[in-house]
Every structure is written in C-alpha cells, then in structure tokens.
C-alpha cells in the first residue's frame, strides 16, 4: 500500500543553494463555487513553503515560475492538527477546570484560561525552528 500523503499545487518563486520557495494558493472548500465573488465566505490565502534542498530536490531541476506539487505525509498533517488545535483545546479545558476547582470567578477563569492558551502558542512560536524540523515538505514535478 502506498504511503498516504497530502499534496498541494504550487509555483516556484525562488531557488537558492539551501531552499526552494514555493507559493501555494490555499483555497477553502467553496473556492470553486460560481457564487464565491458575492458570497464573502470564500477564504483564500497565499502561503510560502520553503523546501530544503536534498538529493531529491536539486535546484538545477526547478525553475522560477514552474508549477510543482508540494508533498507532505498525512501523518505529519495529523501531528500539525494536534499541535495547532487539539493540545490547545485540552490546555484550555484543563485550565478552566483548575480555575473552577480553585473557586475563581468566571471572568478570572476565562481570562486566565485564555492567557494560558496564549502562553502555549507563545511556546510554539519560540520553538518554531525545532518544530519546523519535524514537518518536512518535499516537492515534485507535475505529471504532464
């Protein structure tokens, strides 16, 4: 069975000796809808992914403006969901429970819990370089 993976189409925007930068247009599920222009619910954002060069991604193989596929294993996607959504939710619920057991007011409980979640995200930000080594992207040429 082939390893499951997540793919997004992107365009190479720069190539240097260490990284190949690829621009991805991140589209919501309704981005293909014919009424997206008047809806206001459509969500599109441009993301830039830096792919470290190795044997499989040599700079000579890719040109600026070339359309490529950015690939990541689905297991890494699951890890990202845990890191970005599940763990902060658990931290939020646990802190609300602790503040509640300590007899804090609702205002203190809410602000304290949000502050603890903010500290969690600050920790993620401070360790972003270490975390970025866990989430490894690769690129491949699109089939013609």
Secondary structure, DSSP 8 states (H G I E B T S, - for coil): ----EEEEEEEEEEE-SSEEEEEEEEE-TTTT-TTHHHHS---EEEEEEEEE--TTS-GGG--TT-EEEEEEEHHHHHHHHIIIIIHHHHHHHHHHHHHHHTT--HHHHHHHHHHHHHHHHHHHHHTHHHHHTTS--EEEE---
